Amino acid sequence: MQRIERKEYLDFLIRWRERQIVKVVSGIRRCGKSTLFELYREYLLANGVHQSQIIALNFEDVANEHLSDYRKLYDYVAAQLLPDQMNYIFLDEIQHVADFERAVDSLFLKENCDVYITGSNAYFLSGELATLLSGRYVELKMLPLSFREFCSGLAETERAELSVREKFQQYVELGAFPYILRFGLTGRDAREYLQDLYNTVLVSDIIARKRITDVNQLKAVTRFMLHNIGNKSSSTKIANTLKSSGKGADQKTVDKYLNGLTESLLLYEANRYNIKGKQFLTTQPKYYAVDIGLRNMLVRGKESDIGHILENIVYLELLRRGYEVYVGEIDDGEVDFVAKDLGGLSYYQVATSTLDPGTLARELAPFKKIADNYPKILLTLDDIFGTADYEGIRKVNVLGWLLAQ
């Protein structure tokens, strides 16, 4: 099956082409970063760039292990540079190179080097890289497939004729990692692939990095967090809950685990925002999974989970669309998401259905307390009465919203 084109991500790289700034692509393992680089190199070759101008290294390939020292890497790349032409340098999974930021910084200083790097966790953008390259890099935060990309990938398969709802059911069950869709994995094969991915992230990006010795305790916290997506959390509450079930961990240890889970990009943290006071709050955030299929592989789902699953999918989609996303608080109520960009704010409520009058009133109530005129959108799975306008509050079918450009 052909690769799935990630148009928005590809357009980002094209837009920043040949600008003297390092292009950083971050994202969880296997979300498609290496494939994105392949697609972009094909674009370059189709638009006047010669193969000799491209230097591409993937540091998960053992053939490049001898370059895992920054000085050797720099010397290797420098020896291949064409002096009178632009050189396009792709350094994939750069976190495997010790002190890689020194090599990247030195290449950045050359006017004929266009540098692109990827990493599979948030660590590689901390510390010295941020210090050395402050103001010198732009970051593309990559996620697994959107629902629209997932449907696009089904277009050339026997599942192309499925209804939108049936495709969404598969999106929830199988998840959004490109490999699953590209090679048609289902059932046991998909679960085994996701289990392997989870184990790799846990061992390589959390256990090794954080020097964690009690692996079972980490797994217990991970399952607890995945089971409680969309719920307010605190390390104290998590520690107390686990202690009551015989899997105790103190607050400091839970903080360490949460830090590892978010830095590995397995979980995303959504902080709270006080809408009336216009204040960003740092306590009791909510956490969301990077992929629902991965979450469902580890946590036995219940039908009642669909509300939080839908909320998780909307959260990730807002991130894809370039928003900063917060959980809104107003008086004693809550707005699921406050999405912030250069254009201002927009507010979102997410519900499986609001056909019941009581549910509709409950979902609209927080919106009605907001005094400003920024967009207020209620997203549901309703087909009947799926769109409506309640005094400026728009009700929209969530599947149509997810498929919109």
Secondary structure per residue as TSV (DSSP state, phi and psi in degrees):
chain	resnum	aa	ss	phi	psi
A	1	M	-	360.0	143.2
A	2	Q	-	-71.5	158.8
A	3	R	-	-67.8	151.2
A	4	I	-	-86.6	124.0
A	5	E	-	-73.7	128.6
A	6	R	-	-103.6	77.2
A	7	K	H	-56.9	-46.7
A	8	E	H	-62.4	-40.8
A	9	Y	H	-69.6	-41.2
A	10	L	H	-63.3	-41.1
A	11	D	H	-62.0	-33.6
A	12	F	H	-61.0	-47.8
A	13	L	H	-65.7	-39.4
A	14	I	H	-64.5	-40.0
A	15	R	H	-63.9	-33.7
A	16	W	T	-97.0	6.3
A	17	R	T	-57.4	135.1
A	18	E	T	62.1	12.3
A	19	R	S	-85.1	139.3
A	20	Q	S	-76.9	78.1
A	21	I	S	-157.8	140.4
A	22	V	E	-76.1	131.7
A	23	K	E	-95.6	116.0
A	24	V	E	-109.3	124.3
A	25	V	E	-112.0	115.1
A	26	S	E	-113.0	155.9
A	27	G	-	165.9	158.2
A	28	I	S	-59.5	155.4
A	29	R	T	-51.6	140.3
A	30	R	T	65.2	22.2
A	31	C	S	-85.2	-5.6
A	32	G	S	116.9	15.2
A	33	K	H	-64.6	-46.6
A	34	S	H	-64.3	-39.5
A	35	T	H	-65.4	-37.4
A	36	L	H	-59.6	-44.4
A	37	F	H	-61.7	-39.3
A	38	E	H	-61.7	-45.7
A	39	L	H	-62.3	-40.1
A	40	Y	H	-69.0	-39.9
A	41	R	H	-63.9	-36.9
A	42	E	H	-63.1	-39.2
A	43	Y	H	-61.6	-45.9
A	44	L	H	-59.7	-45.9
A	45	L	H	-64.1	-31.3
A	46	A	H	-81.1	-6.8
A	47	N	T	-125.6	42.9
A	48	G	T	92.9	-2.7
A	49	V	-	-87.8	135.5
A	50	H	-	-89.1	150.0
A	51	Q	G	-55.5	-33.8
A	52	S	G	-66.3	-15.5
A	53	Q	G	-85.8	-6.2
A	54	I	E	-108.0	126.1
A	55	I	E	-118.7	116.2
A	56	A	E	-126.8	126.1
A	57	L	E	-133.0	131.7
A	58	N	E	-113.4	118.8
A	59	F	T	-86.4	7.7
A	60	E	T	-92.0	-5.4
A	61	D	S	-87.7	122.7
A	62	V	G	-60.5	-21.6
A	63	A	G	-63.9	-20.3
A	64	N	G	-104.5	10.2
A	65	E	G	-62.2	-30.1
A	66	H	G	-68.1	-10.0
A	67	L	G	-102.3	16.2
A	68	S	-	-78.5	6.3
A	69	D	B	-105.5	133.8
A	70	Y	H	-59.8	-35.3
A	71	R	H	-69.7	-41.8
A	72	K	H	-64.8	-38.9
A	73	L	H	-62.0	-49.0
A	74	Y	H	-60.0	-46.7
A	75	D	H	-61.3	-39.8
A	76	Y	H	-63.4	-48.6
A	77	V	H	-67.1	-44.8
A	78	A	H	-58.9	-35.2
A	79	A	H	-67.9	-21.0
A	80	Q	H	-99.8	-4.7
A	81	L	-	-67.1	136.4
A	82	L	-	-86.2	123.4
A	83	P	T	-67.7	-31.3
A	84	D	T	-108.5	15.1
A	85	Q	S	-136.9	162.4
A	86	M	-	-72.6	134.9
A	87	N	E	-110.4	129.6
A	88	Y	E	-103.0	116.0
A	89	I	E	-113.4	121.1
A	90	F	E	-115.5	117.2
A	91	L	E	-118.5	100.2
A	92	D	E	-94.8	132.3
A	93	E	T	57.8	51.9
A	94	I	G	-66.0	-17.2
A	95	Q	G	-63.0	-14.4
A	96	H	G	-78.0	-9.0
A	97	V	S	-96.9	122.8
A	98	A	B	-64.9	130.3
A	99	D	T	55.7	36.3
A	100	F	H	-57.9	-27.3
A	101	E	H	-60.6	-26.5
A	102	R	H	-69.5	-41.1
A	103	A	H	-66.7	-43.3
A	104	V	H	-62.0	-44.3
A	105	D	H	-62.2	-41.7
A	106	S	H	-66.6	-38.6
A	107	L	H	-69.6	-37.7
A	108	F	H	-58.0	-36.3
A	109	L	T	-67.4	-16.4
A	110	K	S	-84.9	129.2
A	111	E	T	-68.5	-20.7
A	112	N	T	-102.4	25.2
A	113	C	E	-119.4	124.0
A	114	D	E	-109.5	107.3
A	115	V	E	-105.2	132.6
A	116	Y	E	-129.4	130.0
A	117	I	E	-133.0	153.8
A	118	T	E	-128.7	158.3
A	119	G	E	-152.2	150.6
A	120	S	S	-99.0	14.6
A	121	N	S	-155.7	175.2
A	122	A	S	-84.0	-9.0
A	123	Y	G	-62.4	-40.7
A	124	F	G	-70.2	-8.3
A	125	L	G	-102.7	11.2
A	126	S	S	-105.2	174.3
A	127	G	T	62.9	-129.2
A	128	E	H	-66.8	-32.9
A	129	L	H	-60.7	-47.3
A	130	A	H	-62.3	-35.8
A	131	T	H	-71.3	-49.8
A	132	L	H	-66.0	-38.4
A	133	L	T	-106.2	17.6
A	134	S	T	-53.6	122.4
A	135	G	T	77.8	4.3
A	136	R	T	-116.1	4.5
A	137	Y	E	-138.3	154.0
A	138	V	E	-119.3	143.6
A	139	E	E	-113.9	131.9
A	140	L	E	-105.0	113.2
A	141	K	E	-91.7	107.7
A	142	M	-	-95.1	141.6
A	143	L	-	-123.1	164.5
A	144	P	S	-58.1	178.9
A	145	L	-	-59.3	139.4
A	146	S	-	-73.4	167.6
A	147	F	H	-63.0	-36.6
A	148	R	H	-64.4	-43.3
A	149	E	H	-65.8	-38.1
A	150	F	H	-60.8	-46.9
A	151	C	H	-64.4	-37.9
A	152	S	H	-61.4	-40.2
A	153	G	H	-68.6	-23.5
A	154	L	H	-80.6	-11.2
A	155	A	T	-59.9	-29.3
A	156	E	T	-106.3	21.8
A	157	T	S	-118.2	173.8
A	158	E	T	-67.9	-11.3
A	159	R	T	-91.8	6.3
A	160	A	T	-61.2	-29.6
A	161	E	T	-85.8	-0.7
A	162	L	S	-62.3	152.2
A	163	S	-	-70.7	165.3
A	164	V	H	-60.0	-40.3
A	165	R	H	-64.8	-39.6
A	166	E	H	-66.3	-39.0
A	167	K	H	-64.3	-38.4
A	168	F	H	-66.1	-38.3
A	169	Q	H	-60.4	-41.4
A	170	Q	H	-68.3	-37.3
A	171	Y	H	-59.3	-42.0
A	172	V	H	-70.8	-42.4
A	173	E	H	-73.8	-44.4
A	174	L	H	-90.2	-24.8
A	175	G	-	88.3	-172.5
A	176	A	S	-123.6	14.0
A	177	F	-	-72.7	131.1
A	178	P	H	-55.7	-35.5
A	179	Y	H	-61.3	-38.4
A	180	I	H	-61.6	-43.1
A	181	L	H	-75.4	-43.7
A	182	R	H	-60.7	-37.2
A	183	F	T	-108.2	14.6
A	184	G	T	64.2	32.4
A	185	L	-	-70.3	137.3
A	186	T	-	-141.0	168.2
A	187	G	H	50.8	-127.7
A	188	R	H	-61.0	-41.1
A	189	D	H	-60.3	-43.7
A	190	A	H	-64.8	-42.7
A	191	R	H	-63.7	-40.7
A	192	E	H	-65.7	-38.7
A	193	Y	H	-63.5	-45.1
A	194	L	H	-67.1	-36.4
A	195	Q	H	-63.7	-41.6
A	196	D	H	-64.5	-42.0
A	197	L	H	-62.6	-45.5
A	198	Y	H	-59.4	-46.0
A	199	N	H	-62.0	-39.9
A	200	T	H	-64.4	-45.0
A	201	V	I	-62.6	-44.8
A	202	L	I	-62.1	-48.7
A	203	V	I	-73.2	-48.9
A	204	S	I	-82.1	-36.7
A	205	D	I	-102.0	-14.5
A	206	I	I	-121.7	-60.3
A	207	I	I	-60.9	-50.1
A	208	A	H	-67.7	-43.3
A	209	R	H	-67.4	-42.1
A	210	K	H	-93.7	1.3
A	211	R	T	52.5	52.7
A	212	I	-	-86.4	130.7
A	213	T	-	-101.6	-32.8
A	214	D	-	-94.1	86.1
A	215	V	H	-66.7	-38.5
A	216	N	H	-63.5	-36.8
A	217	Q	H	-66.0	-42.3
A	218	L	H	-60.1	-43.8
A	219	K	H	-63.2	-36.6
A	220	A	H	-64.9	-43.6
A	221	V	H	-65.1	-40.6
A	222	T	H	-61.1	-47.6
A	223	R	H	-64.0	-39.7
A	224	F	H	-59.7	-46.0
A	225	M	H	-66.5	-40.3
A	226	L	H	-68.6	-33.8
A	227	H	H	-69.2	-27.1
A	228	N	T	-109.6	32.0
A	229	I	T	-56.5	138.3
A	230	G	T	81.6	4.2
A	231	N	S	-105.4	145.5
A	232	K	B	-61.7	139.6
A	233	S	-	-135.1	153.2
A	234	S	-	-145.4	151.1
A	235	S	H	-62.4	-33.6
A	236	T	H	-65.8	-45.4
A	237	K	H	-63.0	-42.6
A	238	I	H	-63.2	-46.3
A	239	A	H	-60.4	-43.1
A	240	N	H	-66.2	-40.2
A	241	T	H	-64.3	-44.8
A	242	L	H	-67.4	-36.0
A	243	K	H	-63.0	-39.1
A	244	S	H	-68.4	-20.2
A	245	S	T	-101.7	10.7
A	246	G	T	81.4	14.2
A	247	K	-	-122.0	47.0
A	248	G	-	-62.7	144.9
A	249	A	-	-147.7	139.3
A	250	D	-	-76.7	169.4
A	251	Q	H	-59.1	-42.0
A	252	K	H	-63.0	-40.6
A	253	T	H	-67.5	-41.8
A	254	V	H	-61.6	-42.1
A	255	D	H	-57.0	-42.7
A	256	K	H	-62.1	-43.4
A	257	Y	H	-65.8	-44.4
A	258	L	H	-61.9	-39.9
A	259	N	H	-61.4	-42.7
A	260	G	H	-65.5	-40.1
A	261	L	H	-67.3	-36.6
A	262	T	H	-79.2	-37.5
A	263	E	H	-70.1	-26.9
A	264	S	T	-77.9	-7.5
A	265	L	T	69.2	20.0
A	266	L	S	-77.1	-35.0
A	267	L	E	-121.7	151.3
A	268	Y	E	-119.4	139.8
A	269	E	E	-102.7	127.3
A	270	A	E	-111.1	111.7
A	271	N	E	-79.8	165.0
A	272	R	E	-90.1	153.1
A	273	Y	E	-134.0	122.5
A	274	N	E	-81.7	111.2
A	275	I	T	-67.8	-44.8
A	276	K	T	-70.1	-43.5
A	277	G	T	-83.5	-8.5
A	278	K	T	52.5	45.5
A	279	Q	E	-119.2	139.4
A	280	F	E	-89.5	127.4
A	281	L	E	-105.6	146.7
A	282	T	E	-112.1	-1.3
A	283	T	E	-101.9	157.4
A	284	Q	E	46.7	59.7
A	285	P	E	-73.7	172.9
A	286	K	E	-109.2	154.5
A	287	Y	E	-121.8	144.0
A	288	Y	E	-130.6	147.1
A	289	A	E	-79.9	146.8
A	290	V	S	-68.0	-21.9
A	291	D	-	-156.0	131.3
A	292	I	H	-72.3	-35.4
A	293	G	H	-62.0	-42.0
A	294	L	H	-64.0	-42.3
A	295	R	H	-63.2	-44.6
A	296	N	H	-68.5	-26.2
A	297	M	H	-66.0	-32.1
A	298	L	H	-95.9	-25.9
A	299	V	S	-122.9	122.7
A	300	R	-	-66.7	113.8
A	301	G	-	-76.9	155.6
A	302	K	-	-121.2	155.4
A	303	E	G	-58.3	-30.8
A	304	S	G	-69.8	-11.8
A	305	D	G	-72.6	-15.2
A	306	I	H	-57.7	-33.0
A	307	G	H	-61.8	-47.0
A	308	H	H	-71.3	-34.1
A	309	I	H	-62.2	-45.6
A	310	L	H	-62.9	-42.1
A	311	E	H	-60.2	-42.3
A	312	N	H	-61.4	-44.0
A	313	I	H	-65.1	-41.0
A	314	V	H	-65.6	-41.3
A	315	Y	H	-56.5	-49.7
A	316	L	H	-63.3	-37.5
A	317	E	H	-66.3	-38.3
A	318	L	H	-63.0	-39.4
A	319	L	H	-61.4	-44.6
A	320	R	H	-58.3	-35.2
A	321	R	T	-82.5	6.6
A	322	G	T	92.3	12.1
A	323	Y	-	-88.2	151.5
A	324	E	E	-84.0	132.2
A	325	V	E	-120.7	128.4
A	326	Y	E	-128.1	162.7
A	327	V	E	-93.3	123.6
A	328	G	E	-86.1	138.6
A	329	E	E	-123.2	134.3
A	330	I	E	-146.3	118.3
A	331	D	T	53.0	-125.3
A	332	D	T	-99.5	13.8
A	333	G	E	-109.2	177.5
A	334	E	E	-141.6	138.5
A	335	V	E	-105.2	129.4
A	336	D	E	-51.7	-50.0
A	337	F	E	-141.2	136.7
A	338	V	E	-108.6	116.3
A	339	A	E	-104.6	125.1
A	340	K	E	-119.1	131.6
A	341	D	E	-144.3	-170.6
A	342	L	T	-62.4	-24.2
A	343	G	T	-82.3	-5.6
A	344	G	E	121.6	-143.7
A	345	L	E	-115.8	158.1
A	346	S	E	-144.4	149.8
A	347	Y	E	-117.2	140.2
A	348	Y	E	-133.1	134.2
A	349	Q	E	-114.0	142.2
A	350	V	E	-126.1	128.3
A	351	A	-	-147.1	149.5
A	352	T	S	-66.1	-40.9
A	353	S	-	-156.1	147.1
A	354	T	-	-128.4	29.2
A	355	L	-	-70.1	-28.1
A	356	D	S	-74.0	126.9
A	357	P	H	-57.0	-37.3
A	358	G	H	-66.5	-40.6
A	359	T	H	-65.5	-42.9
A	360	L	H	-59.8	-45.7
A	361	A	H	-61.9	-39.8
A	362	R	H	-66.1	-39.6
A	363	E	H	-72.6	-32.2
A	364	L	H	-80.3	-25.6
A	365	A	H	-54.4	-47.8
A	366	P	H	-63.1	-37.2
A	367	F	H	-58.0	-42.1
A	368	K	H	-69.5	-14.4
A	369	K	T	-87.0	-9.3
A	370	I	-	-86.7	124.4
A	371	A	-	-84.1	-21.8
A	372	D	S	-80.3	176.1
A	373	N	-	-108.1	19.5
A	374	Y	S	-68.6	155.6
A	375	P	-	-57.8	139.3
A	376	K	E	-125.6	120.2
A	377	I	E	-127.8	128.5
A	378	L	E	-106.0	117.4
A	379	L	E	-105.8	126.5
A	380	T	E	-139.4	169.9
A	381	L	-	-90.0	4.4
A	382	D	-	-62.1	130.5
A	383	D	S	-91.4	-49.0
A	384	I	T	-76.1	131.1
A	385	F	T	53.9	39.7
A	386	G	-	-73.5	-22.4
A	387	T	-	-123.4	142.3
A	388	A	E	-165.4	168.2
A	389	D	E	-132.5	120.1
A	390	Y	E	-113.1	86.2
A	391	E	T	51.8	48.7
A	392	G	T	94.8	-11.6
A	393	I	E	-89.6	118.7
A	394	R	E	-92.2	129.2
A	395	K	E	-96.7	130.3
A	396	V	E	-135.3	141.4
A	397	N	E	-68.2	126.5
A	398	V	H	-66.7	-31.8
A	399	L	H	-69.2	-40.6
A	400	G	H	-63.3	-38.7
A	401	W	H	-64.7	-42.1
A	402	L	H	-66.2	-30.1
A	403	L	H	-86.2	-12.1
A	404	A	-	-68.7	150.4
A	405	Q	-	-69.7	360.0
